[in-house]
C-alpha cells in the first residue's frame, strides 16, 4: 500500500498526519508528500517518524496507528480538525 504524509505548519501539537492511498479523508494532493510503499501501516509509520518526527496515523485509513486526541479539557490543545470535546463536569 502507498502512504502519504500531510504536514501542517509544524506546530507542537500534531505536526503531521499519515494517510493511505485511497483514503476518503485524503487531503488536497498539494499538501501531501509521498512516503512510499509499505506492507503495513506500522512499517510506514516507523519510516515516517524517522523522516518527519512526531506523526500520527489517520483515524479512518490507519486506525492501528492513530493516536487518541487529547483535548483542551485534558490540558492540551487539540490538533487542527479534531472534534470539540465538552469540558468535564
N, C-alpha and C positions, 0 to 999 in steps of 0.2 A: 504494500500500500504506500502511496505517496503522501508525504506530510509537509505541511507549510507552517510557518511561524508568522504571526502578526505582532508587531511591536508598536506600542504607543509611544508617548514622549518620554519613555524611560523613567517613569515615576517610581517611587519606592514601594508602592502598594502591590501592583501587579503589572510589571512592565511588558510581558509577552504572553501570548496565548497560542497553543499549538492546535492545528486543525488537520483532519484527514481530507484528502481529495474527495469531493462529492458531498461534504457536509452541508446540510440545509442552512446552517448559520455561517457559511463561508463568507468572509468579509470581501470588500472591494479588492480585486486582484492587484491593484496598485499599492495596497497597503501590506502585502504579504511577501515573504521571501521563501523560496523553495528550500526545504531542509533536506529532502532526499527520499529514497525508497527504503522502507524497513519492513521486517516481518511482523512486528507488533508495535503497539503504541509505547510500550515501556522502553524498547530499544531507541525509538525515535526521541522520546523524552530525555533519555540519557545523553544522546548526541546533541540535542537542542540545548540542554543545560550547560554542556561543555562550551558550546558556541555563543549562547546568549545570556547565560547566567540564570537568574531566577525566572521560572517559567511554569505555566500551568497548562493542563490539557483542557480542551473544550468539554463542557459538561454534556454536550449532545453526542459528538462523534468520538470522543476519547474519555468516556466516563471512568475507565480504570486508572486514568492519570489525572483526573480532575481533583482539585483541592477545594474542600469546603470553603465557602466565602465567610470571612469574619466581618461582622457588621460594626457600625459605629457604636451600637449598644454593647458590643463586647470590647470596646476600647480601641478599635482600629477602624480606619475608614474602609469602606467597601470599594472594590475596583470599579472602573468605569463600566457601565452597563449592568451592574449587579442589581438584583431585585432589592427593593427597600424593605427593611425589617422594622417591625414595631419595637419600641423600647420596652424593656422588661417592666412589669408592674411594680 
